[in-house]
Amino acid sequence: MKRMLSVDDLARDERFKRISIEETVFDPRNASMNSQPRENGFLPSHPQSPDNARGLMHGIFVGEIQALEGAGRTCYDFPTGEGRDDVPFAMKLDMARQCWDEARHVEISCKLSIHMGSEIGEFGEQTLLFEAACNADPVLRLTGVNRALEGLAIDVFSSMRDFGEAVSDPVLYFCEDWMLADEVTHVKMGSDWLRRLTVKDPERLKNALDFQKAVDKVFSFGGFRGEEAENPVHLARNFRRLAGFTEDEISELVDIAAEAYAEAQAVAAAAALGGR
């Protein structure tokens, strides 16, 4: 079997439509990006909140597929050992356990999409998550999957759980709460293994955390995630603490999200002027 798969190697059927990260951020249906004044399109009072919630659920579904693929590739792509380019056997066991969880999340999210009146392929799939999840460096892959991608999942599941409570949907609330517990475990595994693998190499730890910051900035999707009332997805501080994030790391994420929003607004403004 081939090691280090590229995005083009991913197995998808005709229902899946590939889109770029730019198309995701600047999609005209993205209420948080394209409305003035800025507003939260996931508030139950917002007229587009049902469609926005269905779109987010589809994003969760494809994200869980890519998380499954990323964790599975870690089990296969790297030799077992204690060297710099190896992966300890105990870490592979953790990644295999995560695959089990992610496969269950894929099934749950697919059924939730049907529950919410959607279907596979109604929205596009951007593959940045898989790209971050399959770095050739095992430590960077660990931060890409278990610190950035799974950290995003903590924030998204927490926000979607709150949405389920707000619209009195006990099925959505229960399922998101169930998956949220798994995601906290996944991030905690990443936090623990990152520190264990870099305990004698502070430079490698710094490089890994810098990579995580870059991924987190993109995963903020131009203002989609943050701590303001207008952000559809809020940083789940308490759950991130349980997952091994420090207070400084959480505060830094707030700043990263604000930077991502400011940069996306600048790009949107420049595009609008260019179109005049």
Protein Blocks (a to p, Z undefined) as FASTA:
>chain_A
ZZhiafklpccdfkbccddfklmmmomklmklmgccdddfkbfklmklmmmmmmmmmmmm
mmmmmmmmmmmmmmmmpccdjbfkbccfklmmmmmmmmmmmmmmmmmmmmmmmmnopaeh
kaccdfklmmmmmcfblklmmmmmmmmmmmmmmmmmmmmmmmmmmnopaklmmmmmmmmm
mmmmmmmmmmmmmmmmmmmmmklmmmmmmmmmmmmmmmnnnolaccbfklmbacdfklmm
mnopafklmmmmmmmmmmmmmmmmmmmmmmmmmmZZ
